[in-house]
Amino acid sequence: MREDVIQYGGQSIPYHLPLDINELNEEFQQYLNFGGYPEVVLSEKIQKDMGRYVKNDIVDKVLLRDLPSLYGIKDVQELNRFFTYIAYNTGNEFSFEKMSKESGIQKETLKRYLEYLEAAFLIKVLNKVDINAKRLKRITSFKIYLTNPSLRTALFSPIKAVDDEMGNMVETAVLSQWMHRENLALTYARWKDGRKEGEVDLVLVDDVRFKPIWGVEIKWSNRYFEKPQELQSLIQFCKSNGFKSALVTSIDKTGTKEIEDLYFTFVPASVYVYNIGNVTLKMKTD
């Protein structure tokens, strides 16, 4: 990586950019699949049977032993099944109604399980706001992310860059890096405008003024770099909040696109994840 700058909000922002984006994306793929466990990265033997390693380390120790003894959970296999269901669907939007129907678990029990799993730092629940970052009075739906993307690959199988799951895994990777920053009011925005629905993947909210600070659209695609006019939700979000700029991730495209007097800064998802982690590390060590 080299020290460079990107253009954002009419300013030059210091940023680390790769010497070779293809090489970085290969490393990013490794991070998604094995990166949460240093011992896995360093051992090809463990990589070949990562499921067993993580099962022994995470599932058996935390889900089947520590959490039940801490919280008095009686049906440990039900909790295990519920966590597996969440892990497979990391990055999706959930509702208690839908989860209860699909899992056969009572809503009150589901709420407790989510609290337990979040307290154990296995998941992060992201609440929804409307287009102007107003929190909804009644929480009916929310997103759930694994705190570590490689938990999913351990429980199921490693993913490739072309797999459909990459979008949600990239979102999970972004969230997993932001989670290391303390006291950030991270949300996602979703709203209805007549028959149309809009969504912005990640929104940082000023919890004092109840206003959005920025919005990021997390994509594993170069399509929107070529066709930024298709980012209608992000355009609407920016205009509604008086923003002139927003950030959008891509596979390997970097640059700024102007659309409807807005400036969208595109950076590869792998570069964005690296920079979040790098700045967080500096903040904690300085």
Phi, psi and omega per residue, in radians:
M1 nan 2.555 3.110
R2 -2.126 2.602 3.084
E3 -1.335 2.244 -3.063
D4 -2.618 -2.809 3.058
V5 -2.419 2.719 2.926
I6 -2.131 2.736 3.106
Q7 -1.614 2.160 3.125
Y8 -2.604 2.231 3.111
G9 1.057 0.581 3.129
G10 1.320 0.193 -3.134
Q11 -2.201 2.764 3.012
S12 -1.603 2.012 -3.095
I13 -1.781 2.207 3.082
P14 -1.013 2.330 -3.058
Y15 -2.664 2.517 3.025
H16 -1.538 2.191 3.119
L17 -2.083 2.617 -3.049
P18 -1.371 2.637 2.989
L19 -1.277 -0.570 -3.131
D20 -2.481 1.856 -3.063
I21 -1.147 -0.582 3.126
N22 -1.124 -0.693 3.116
E23 -1.157 -0.756 3.122
L24 -1.105 -0.696 3.133
N25 -1.128 -0.578 3.053
E26 -1.132 -0.741 3.103
E27 -1.162 -0.634 3.106
F28 -1.079 -0.711 3.097
Q29 -1.070 -0.735 3.086
Q30 -1.089 -0.714 3.132
Y31 -1.095 -0.781 3.132
L32 -1.043 -0.706 -3.049
N33 -1.463 -0.642 -3.011
F34 -2.311 -0.061 -2.884
G35 -1.183 -0.356 -3.094
G36 -1.313 -0.136 -3.065
Y37 -2.296 1.773 -3.104
P38 -0.937 -0.665 -3.111
E39 -1.155 -0.476 3.098
V40 -1.286 -0.754 3.141
V41 -1.012 -0.660 -3.044
L42 -1.527 -0.089 -3.090
S43 -2.257 1.942 3.092
E44 -1.146 -0.518 3.142
K45 -1.098 -0.790 3.123
I46 -1.190 -0.642 3.141
Q47 -1.017 -0.608 -3.112
K48 -1.227 -0.411 3.119
D49 -2.369 0.915 -3.071
M50 -1.116 -0.577 -3.138
G51 -0.970 -0.793 -3.122
R52 -1.162 -0.732 -3.132
Y53 -1.056 -0.866 -3.113
V54 -1.209 -0.623 3.109
K55 -1.041 -0.794 -3.138
N56 -1.177 -0.701 -3.009
D57 -1.422 -0.725 -3.033
I58 -1.796 -1.027 -3.011
V59 -1.109 -0.938 -3.077
D60 -1.176 -0.797 -3.056
K61 -1.280 -0.830 -3.034
V62 -1.527 -0.954 -3.039
L63 -1.253 -0.735 -3.014
L64 -1.640 -0.262 -3.094
R65 -2.129 -1.056 -3.010
D66 -1.151 -0.902 -3.109
L67 -1.085 -0.820 3.124
P68 -1.025 -0.704 -3.118
S69 -1.266 -0.583 3.119
L70 -1.222 -0.730 -2.984
Y71 -1.953 0.064 3.110
G72 1.160 0.654 3.134
I73 -1.337 2.221 -3.087
K74 -1.527 -0.777 -3.070
D75 -1.693 1.471 -3.062
V76 -1.205 -0.540 3.131
Q77 -1.203 -0.585 3.085
E78 -1.137 -0.745 3.086
L79 -1.083 -0.728 3.120
N80 -1.065 -0.799 3.130
R81 -1.108 -0.705 -3.134
F82 -1.126 -0.747 3.125
F83 -1.130 -0.685 3.116
T84 -1.096 -0.695 3.108
Y85 -1.098 -0.770 3.112
I86 -1.134 -0.777 -3.094
A87 -1.033 -0.733 -3.127
Y88 -1.116 -0.599 -3.057
N89 -1.814 0.415 -3.117
T90 -0.902 2.344 3.135
G91 1.589 -0.115 3.131
N92 -1.486 2.838 3.030
E93 -1.549 2.378 -3.118
F94 -2.150 2.794 2.905
S95 -2.375 2.682 3.124
F96 -1.071 -0.615 3.118
E97 -1.021 -0.915 -3.095
K98 -1.159 -0.766 -3.121
M99 -1.100 -0.719 -3.135
S100 -1.115 -0.727 -3.139
K101 -1.138 -0.759 -3.061
E102 -1.357 -0.508 -3.080
S103 -1.772 -0.319 -3.096
G104 1.319 0.275 -3.124
I105 -1.820 2.436 3.140
Q106 -1.048 2.564 -3.080
K107 -1.027 -0.755 -3.112
E108 -1.112 -0.646 3.097
T109 -1.161 -0.718 3.108
L110 -1.035 -0.748 -3.140
K111 -1.066 -0.721 3.120
R112 -1.150 -0.762 3.134
Y113 -1.036 -0.738 3.120
L114 -1.078 -0.734 3.115
E115 -1.075 -0.751 -3.124
Y116 -1.121 -0.810 -3.079
L117 -1.173 -0.589 3.106
E118 -1.279 -0.664 3.106
A119 -1.118 -0.518 3.125
A120 -1.499 0.082 -3.137
F121 1.029 0.573 3.060
L122 -1.631 -0.487 -3.140
I123 -2.383 2.852 3.008
K124 -2.269 2.180 3.081
V125 -1.634 2.219 -3.141
L126 -1.918 2.093 -3.119
N127 -1.498 2.796 -3.018
K128 -1.709 2.526 2.979
V129 -2.188 2.949 3.095
D130 -1.537 -2.976 -3.026
I131 -1.063 -0.477 3.125
N132 -1.799 0.330 3.079
A133 1.190 0.390 3.025
K134 -1.371 2.264 3.107
R135 -1.257 2.468 -3.097
L136 -1.410 2.405 -3.073
K137 -1.106 -0.705 -3.114
R138 -1.964 2.027 -3.114
I139 -1.446 1.904 3.131
T140 -1.881 -0.460 3.122
S141 -2.527 2.775 -3.027
F142 -2.859 2.884 3.070
K143 -1.842 2.604 3.093
I144 -2.179 2.292 3.112
Y145 -2.146 2.482 2.917
L146 -1.170 2.562 3.093
T147 -1.331 -0.161 -3.097
N148 -2.532 1.975 -3.063
P149 -1.038 -0.539 -3.079
S150 -1.276 -0.150 2.999
L151 -1.079 -0.663 -3.128
R152 -1.162 -0.792 -3.109
T153 -1.166 -0.527 3.115
A154 -1.181 -0.695 -3.104
L155 -1.367 -0.451 -3.106
F156 -2.069 -1.562 3.083
S157 -2.829 2.744 3.104
P158 -1.039 2.625 3.135
I159 -1.912 2.753 3.098
K160 -1.879 2.841 -3.074
A161 -1.058 -0.418 -3.088
V162 -1.644 -0.048 -3.089
D163 -1.250 2.612 3.134
D164 -1.055 -0.522 -3.078
E165 -1.253 -0.199 -3.056
M166 -0.990 -0.673 -3.124
G167 -0.985 -0.883 -3.131
N168 -1.210 -0.580 3.125
M169 -1.201 -0.652 3.095
V170 -1.144 -0.757 3.065
E171 -1.007 -0.756 -3.140
T172 -1.091 -0.706 3.118
A173 -1.115 -0.739 3.118
V174 -1.071 -0.851 -3.140
L175 -1.085 -0.698 -3.082
S176 -1.109 -0.509 3.076
Q177 -1.381 -0.732 3.121
W178 -1.125 -0.507 -3.086
M179 -1.058 -0.386 -3.114
H180 -1.375 -0.118 3.040
R181 -1.568 2.369 -3.087
E182 -1.539 2.590 3.019
N183 1.030 0.667 3.035
L184 -1.776 2.224 3.127
A185 -1.542 1.374 -3.140
L186 -1.501 2.362 -3.134
T187 -2.506 -3.114 2.891
Y188 -2.244 2.695 -3.100
A189 -1.880 2.361 3.021
R190 -2.539 2.408 -3.080
W191 -2.653 2.860 3.047
K192 -2.009 2.408 3.091
D193 -2.305 1.556 -3.005
G194 1.205 -2.179 3.116
R195 -1.518 -0.215 -3.094
K196 -1.525 2.559 3.032
E197 -2.036 2.562 3.088
G198 -2.225 2.661 3.091
E199 -2.629 2.433 2.962
V200 -2.129 2.258 -2.932
D201 -1.097 -0.705 -3.051
L202 -2.480 2.196 -3.115
V203 -2.296 2.240 3.026
L204 -1.669 2.240 -3.065
V205 -1.935 2.404 2.967
D206 -1.370 1.900 -3.021
D207 -1.259 -0.221 3.108
V208 -1.505 -0.813 -3.091
R209 -1.632 -0.150 -3.101
F210 0.978 0.780 3.110
K211 -2.199 2.580 3.075
P212 -1.257 2.490 3.093
I213 -1.676 -0.740 3.040
W214 -2.742 2.868 3.044
G215 -2.292 2.484 3.129
V216 -2.232 2.349 3.053
E217 -1.810 2.059 -3.056
I218 -1.706 1.953 -3.106
K219 -2.202 2.536 2.931
W220 -1.960 1.219 -3.049
S221 -2.890 2.576 3.027
N222 -1.677 -0.056 -3.038
R223 -0.959 -0.742 -3.016
Y224 -1.371 -0.299 3.017
F225 -1.177 -0.659 3.120
E226 -1.428 -0.518 -3.084
K227 -2.284 1.170 -3.107
P228 -1.096 -0.351 3.126
Q229 -1.138 -0.280 3.113
E230 -1.386 -0.162 3.131
L231 -1.467 1.003 -3.020
Q232 -1.099 -0.669 3.139
S233 -1.112 -0.764 -3.132
L234 -1.164 -0.679 3.092
I235 -1.061 -0.816 -3.136
Q236 -1.111 -0.742 3.137
F237 -1.067 -0.817 -3.131
C238 -1.093 -0.793 -3.122
K239 -1.136 -0.681 -3.112
S240 -1.156 -0.497 -3.075
N241 -1.896 0.123 3.100
G242 1.239 0.417 3.093
F243 -1.493 2.492 3.057
K244 -1.752 -0.269 -3.035
S245 -2.404 2.718 3.005
A246 -2.716 2.842 -3.140
L247 -1.926 2.441 3.123
V248 -2.291 2.353 3.094
T249 -1.611 2.772 -3.115
S250 -2.408 -3.045 3.010
I251 -1.411 -0.934 -3.090
D252 -2.565 0.267 -3.110
K253 -1.719 2.375 3.085
T254 -2.212 2.410 3.103
G255 2.664 3.103 3.137
T256 -2.033 2.358 3.099
K257 -2.101 2.373 3.091
E258 -1.749 2.290 3.105
I259 -2.570 2.156 3.130
E260 0.895 0.801 3.138
D261 1.149 0.309 3.058
L262 -1.959 2.673 3.136
Y263 -2.099 1.992 3.133
F264 -1.777 2.120 3.095
T265 -1.590 2.126 3.129
F266 -1.778 2.269 2.991
V267 -2.379 2.578 3.075
P268 -1.033 2.497 -3.120
A269 -0.972 -0.710 -3.126
S270 -1.091 -0.656 3.136
V271 -1.206 -0.727 3.126
Y272 -1.080 -0.825 3.139
V273 -1.077 -0.762 3.132
Y274 -1.035 -0.802 -3.075
N275 -1.197 -0.643 3.064
I276 -1.045 -0.871 -3.120
G277 -1.092 -0.712 -3.107
N278 -1.132 -0.779 3.129
V279 -1.163 -0.707 3.121
T280 -1.045 -0.768 -3.140
L281 -1.068 -0.757 3.123
K282 -1.112 -0.701 -3.141
M283 -1.085 -0.634 -3.076
K284 -1.431 -0.407 -3.081
T285 -1.751 -0.341 3.141
D286 -1.253 nan nan
